[in-house]
Amino acid sequence: MFATLILTLILVGIALIGLSFNLIFRKKPFPETHISHNKDMKKLGIMCVKAMDALEQKKAKENSKNKYDNLQIIKNEN
């Protein structure tokens, strides 16, 4: 049982070193995962959901202003 534990720890250690090889030995920076900071996502036109929602809300607000600018109140004469 002790040998199995040691073997498991060694295999997990080798796996971790293999997965983090570029970070440890080549000193490459970890890729940016946040959408708004990732230049490749910007090239594809992909935006953060919050930023996209803010733009859509702004468009909707501008459209509603223009839509209701020319309304006139009609008096109902009974």
C-alpha positions as CSV (number, residue, x, y, z in Angstrom):
1,M,0.0,0.0,0.0
2,F,2.8,2.4,0.8
3,A,4.5,1.6,-2.6
4,T,1.2,2.5,-4.3
5,L,1.0,5.8,-2.5
6,I,4.6,6.7,-3.5
7,L,4.0,5.7,-7.1
8,T,0.8,7.7,-7.2
9,L,2.6,10.8,-5.8
10,I,5.4,10.4,-8.3
11,L,3.0,10.1,-11.3
12,V,1.0,13.1,-10.1
13,G,4.2,15.1,-9.8
14,I,5.4,14.2,-13.3
15,A,1.9,15.2,-14.6
16,L,2.1,18.6,-12.9
17,I,5.6,19.3,-14.3
18,G,4.4,18.2,-17.7
19,L,1.4,20.5,-17.6
20,S,3.3,23.5,-16.4
21,F,6.4,23.0,-18.6
22,N,6.1,26.2,-20.5
23,L,5.5,28.3,-17.4
24,I,8.4,26.8,-15.4
25,F,11.2,26.2,-18.0
26,R,10.5,28.5,-20.9
27,K,9.2,31.4,-18.8
28,K,6.4,32.1,-21.2
29,P,3.6,34.2,-19.7
30,F,0.3,32.5,-19.0
31,P,-2.2,33.4,-21.7
32,E,-4.7,36.1,-20.8
33,T,-8.1,34.5,-20.2
34,H,-10.2,37.6,-19.5
35,I,-12.0,38.4,-22.7
36,S,-11.6,42.2,-22.6
37,H,-7.8,41.8,-22.3
38,N,-7.2,39.1,-24.8
39,K,-6.0,40.5,-28.2
40,D,-7.0,37.5,-30.2
41,M,-10.6,37.8,-28.9
42,K,-10.6,41.4,-29.9
43,K,-9.4,40.5,-33.4
44,L,-12.4,38.2,-33.7
45,G,-14.8,40.8,-32.4
46,I,-15.7,38.9,-29.3
47,M,-16.5,41.1,-26.4
48,C,-17.2,40.7,-22.7
49,V,-20.9,40.0,-22.0
50,K,-21.1,43.0,-19.6
51,A,-19.6,45.4,-22.2
52,M,-21.8,44.0,-24.9
53,D,-24.9,44.4,-22.7
54,A,-23.9,48.0,-21.9
55,L,-23.6,48.8,-25.6
56,E,-27.0,47.3,-26.4
57,Q,-28.6,49.2,-23.5
58,K,-27.1,52.4,-24.8
59,K,-28.4,51.7,-28.4
60,A,-31.9,50.9,-27.0
61,K,-32.0,54.1,-25.0
62,E,-30.9,56.2,-28.0
63,N,-33.5,54.5,-30.2
64,S,-36.3,55.1,-27.7
65,K,-35.4,58.8,-27.4
66,N,-35.7,59.3,-31.2
67,K,-38.8,57.2,-31.4
68,Y,-40.8,59.3,-28.9
69,D,-39.5,62.8,-29.8
70,N,-42.3,63.6,-32.2
71,L,-45.2,62.5,-30.1
72,Q,-48.1,64.9,-29.6
73,I,-50.7,64.8,-26.9
74,I,-54.2,64.8,-28.3
75,K,-56.9,66.1,-26.1
76,N,-60.0,63.9,-25.9
77,E,-63.1,66.0,-26.2
78,N,-66.2,64.2,-25.0
